[in-house]
Amino acid sequence: MDSNWYTIQNIDTVDSPSIVLYSENLKFNIDKMIAMVDGNTERLMPHVKTNKMPKVMEHLLAAGISNFKSSTISEAEIAAQAGARSVLIAHQLVGPKVERLMDLVKHFPETQFSTILDNEDSAELLNQKALAESLTIDIYIDINNGMNRSGIEVGKELDELMAFLNTCKALSFKGFHVYDGHLRDPDFSDRKTKIEKGLEIVSTYFKAVQEKFPDAQMICGGTPSFTSHLLEENRITSPGTCVLWDWGYGEKLTEQDFKPAALLVTRIISKPTEGILTVDLGHKSVAAENPIDKRVKFVNLEDYELLSQSEEHGVIKVKEWAKYKVGDVFYGIPYHICPTINLHDQVSVIENGKKIDTWEITARKRKLTF
């Protein structure tokens, strides 16, 4: 990329702090993702949680991708509204979310919705609610592959859950969901070895399952394991971050050639003392779950250190303090784009170096219609 690819010619039309989205890089990332599975978009189930934008969903669908994964009902809703053929809600539904799923299924009959389960109680509740609405709900069993965040381990309990599902007349078993987000080794060979070792028992079990359910699918991983799972043609891959990309994965996943499509725009608002610049990028505008040195990487600032953040301020130590003025613009790549996107209502769309549009980040809301 050109060293100044991020520069926005009409930057005065872009407020700060805010997110800007570069349409050329978005298209590059979508095309690259498809090329990595040799054009077979049936093997892609991108995660909506990264972008949360109906307009980005439209671009994915226009590229031939029609199956998606989500974490929330809102994300599933914007995918269905855009015309998704199928959406897996990869979050075990509890409380009012079960009823919300029923409403979603009834309202979007042309979209095939599914969700995950890892226990009999959840299966029984979902089955009862579906029976009451005369619906059939597709389900994937969530497998704990060592991350210990959700799912069920291969063994006796999984056998019992599989048997219990046979008694649930309103549930249709579709396969396994296996997320291995804990495996992020920078060295691809090491990462791949761990990913494949972690799947050995699951894969053996799944082959036996396929004898009874020949159409069952195994939906695997996220962006870190995308480059490993795509090598096995019987797996559905679920990258998400790569659509927008970020500094964190760009640093770790060096074998993945994606481009930053979403940057933060911030401005200097004060020069309170020599060597110190204050910008309007606080922790309400960029994901703050990581240490201060792993939140944002400024692409047009050298020899700096982000010292601290409060709600609406970022304090930066710089060497060439005198050359900067209040109002100067910095562009930054978020370390983690998914929660950063969730902090903003909209993005400014940049094309050929100019802001041309504004897109709503609709699904940052926990509830839309349903």
N, C-alpha and C positions, 0 to 999 in steps of 0.2 A: 504493500500500500504506500501511497505518497505520504511523506513524513508529516505533512500538514492536512491529511485527509479529513480531520475532525473539524477544521475551521468553518464556522458558519458566517457567510457573507452578510446576512441581515440579522446579526446577533442581537441587535437592539429590539427585535421583535420577540426575543426569547427571555422570559422572566427567569429569575433564579431565587432559590435553588430549584432545579427542575431536571426532568429526564428528557433527553432528546434521542430520537430513533433514526438511524441512518438507513434509508430504504435499500440502498445498494448492498449494504452488508447483510441486511435481513434476507434479501433474495439470495445472496451468495450462500448464506448458512443453510437455507432451506434446500437449495440445489445440491449443496455438498452433502447434506444428510441423506438425501435421496440417492445420490451417486454412490454413497458408501454401502448401500444395500443393493447395488447394481440396478437401480430403478424399480425394484419390487416394493412399492409402497405398502403392500399388504403386510410387510414385515415391520412396519413402523406404527407405533402408537405413542406419538409425542405427548408429553405431559403439559397440560394447560397452565399449571401453577406458575410457570416461569413468566409467561407473557400476560395472561389475564385479559387480553384485548380482543374484542370481536373482529377488528380490522386485521389483526395478525392471523386469526383463525381463517379469515377469508383468503388470505394469501396462501396458507397451508393447504386449504381445500382446493384452491385454483391450481396448485402444484400437483394435485392428485392424491394427497393424503386425506383419508376420510375416517380413520379410526384414532381415537384419542383417549388419554387417561387424565383424570382430574383428582383433586383432593377434596373439593367442596362441591356442594350442590350448585352454587353460583357458577363455578367454572364449567360444570356439566351443562348448565343452562345456556351459557353463551356459545358453547360448542354446538349444541342442538339447534339453537337459533341460526347459526351460520350454515347449518346443513350437514353436520356430522352424521355419518352412517352409524357409528357406534361410539359409546363413551363408557369407559370403565371408571367408576368412582372408587379409587383405590384407598379407601378409608372406611374402616368398619363403622357402619351407621348405628347410632344410638339415639335415644330420646326422640324428639320431634323430627329428626332427619329421616326416620323410617317413613313417616307419613309424607314428608316432602318428596321422597323418592317416588312414592306412589303417584303423587300429583304430577311429577315430572314425566313419568312413564305414560300417563293418560293424556297429557297435553302434547307430547311429541311422539306420536305413534310411528313416525317414519325413522326415528332414531332408536337403535337397540341399546338400551342401558343395561349395565351390569354393576355388581359391587362385590366386595370381598367379605369372607367370613373366616373365622379361626376357632369357633366354638359352637357347641350345640344350642346354648341359650339364645345366641344371636340368630342362629338358623331357625329356631322354633318361632321366635318373634316375627322375623321377616316372613316366614311361611304363613303364619296366622294373618298378618296384615294383608299379604298378597291374596290369600284365599278370600278374605272379606271383600276385596275389591275385584275379584274374579280376574286376577292378573297372574302371569307367570314371570318370575324374576330370574334372570341369568346371574349365576354366582361363580366366582373363582375362589378357591381356597387359598388363603394367604399363608405362605410358608416362611417360617423363621429360619433363615439361612445363616444365622450367626450374628446378625445385627442386634438381636434381642430388643427390638423396638415394638414389633407386632408379629403376629403369625403363630403358626403351630409347627412343632418339630416333627420330622418324619419318625414314626413309631406307632405305638399302640393307640395313642389319642387320635392320631390322624386316621388310623384304621376305623376307629369308632365313629369319627365325624363323617367319614365317607359312607359308612353303613347307615348313619342317622339320616343323611341326605336322601337316601333311597325312600325314606318314609315321608319326605316333605314334598307333597304333590304340587305345590306352587313354586318350587325352586328347581331350576334347571342347571345342572353342573356343567361348566364350560372349560374348566382346567385349573391350573395353578398360577398364582401370582408370586413371584420370587424377587424381592428387592434386596440388593447387596450394596447399598450406599456407603457402608463402612469400609469398603475396599477401594482406596484411592491412592495407592502407591504411585509415586511419580514415574517409576520405571515400569513401562508397559508390560514387559516380560514378567516381572514380579507380580504385577497386578493381575495379569491374565492367569498366571499359575494359581494364585489364591482363589480367583473367581471360579475356575474350573474345578479345583479341589473341593470348594464349598458346595458345588453342584453335583458331585459324584453320587451321593446317596439319593438326592432328590431326583436326578435324572433316571436312575435305576428304578425308583419307585414309580416315576411317571410313565416309563415304558410299559410297566405292568398295567397301569391305569388305562393307557391307550388301547389295550386289548379289549377292554369293555366299552371305552369311549373313544373310538378312533378319531373323532373330530376335536378332541380336547386340545387346548393350546397351553403353552407355558410362556407367560409374559414375564420378561426378565429385565431387571436392572433399571438404571437411569443413564445419565450421560457418562459417568466415569467408567462404567462397564460396557458401554455401547460398542466400543471397538473390539471387545472380546465376544459378546453375544452375537454380533452380526456375522461372525465366522461360522456359526452353527445354524443351518438353514431351517431347522425345526423350531427356532425360538423367535418370539415376537419381541422386538426391542422397544424401549421406552425412553429415548433421550428427551430432554426438555430444555435444559440450560443452553444447549448448543444453538438454539434458535436465536437467542440474543447474545450469548457468550458473556464471560466476565473474566476479571483478573485472576480469581482463584483457580478456576479450571484451566485458564490459559497458562498459568504457572505450573500446574501439576500434570495436566494431560497433554504433554508436548506432542504426542502422535496425532492429535486431533487438530486439523487445520481450519478452525473456524475464526471468524472475525468479530471484534466487538461491535455490536449493532446498537447498543444502548449506553449512552454516556450521561454522566451528571454534569450540569452546568452550574457553576458557582462564581460569585464575584467578591472581590475584596471590598469589605465594608469599613475597615479601619486599619491604621498602622499605629497601634497604641504605644509601642516603644521600639527602639532600634533592633532590627533583626526579626521582628515579629509582624506577621500579617494575620488579620482576622477576616475570615470569609463567612458567607451566609449559609454554609453547609454544616448544620448541626446533626445530632444523631436522630432527629426526626425526619431526615431526608436521605440517609444512607444506613443500610443495615449495620447495627451496632453489636451483633452477637460475637464478633471477633475482637481481639485486642486492637488498640488504636492504630497500630502499624499495619493492620490487615483489614482495612475498611474501604479505602479508595486510593487509586494510583493516578496521580495527575500526569497527563501526557504532555503538557506544555509548561512544565515547571521542573527545574533541576535543582539538585543540592538542597533539598527541603526535608523537613520532618514534621509530620502532623503530631503536635504535642498533646492536644486535648480537644474534646468536643463537649458542648452542652446542647441544650435543646435546639437552639437556632444559630449557634456560633461554632466555628472551627478555628483553632489557633495553630498557625503554621510558623515554624522557624525556618528562615531562609538566609542564604549567604549574601545575595546581591539585593539587599533590602531597598536601596535607594532607587533602583530602576523601576520599581512597581508603584502604581498609583491606585488610589481608591477608585473602584469601578472596573478595574481590569478583570478580565474573564479567565477562569481556569476550567479546563475540561478534565473530567476524571472517570476512569473505568472502575465501577464498583467491584469489590472483592467477591461479593455474593449478590448476584442480580435478582434472584427470586424474591427475597424479602425486601430488597430495595424498591423494586417495582411496586410492591404492595403498600409503600408509603406515599405514593403519588396518585393523583386523580387522573392525570392525562400525560401524554408525551407529545412533544413537538416533533413532527416528521420532517426530516431533512433529506432533500434530494438535490443532487448536483450542487451541493454546498449551500443551499438555501432552505429556510423553513417554508414548507408549502402547505402544511395541514396540521391539524391537532387530532389525536386519537384518544378516546376515553379508555381508561383502565377499569372497565366496568366491573369485572369480577373481583376487585379488591374488596367489594362489599360482601359481607357474609350472606346476605339475602337479597335477591332481586325480585322475581315474581313468586317463586315457590320456596 
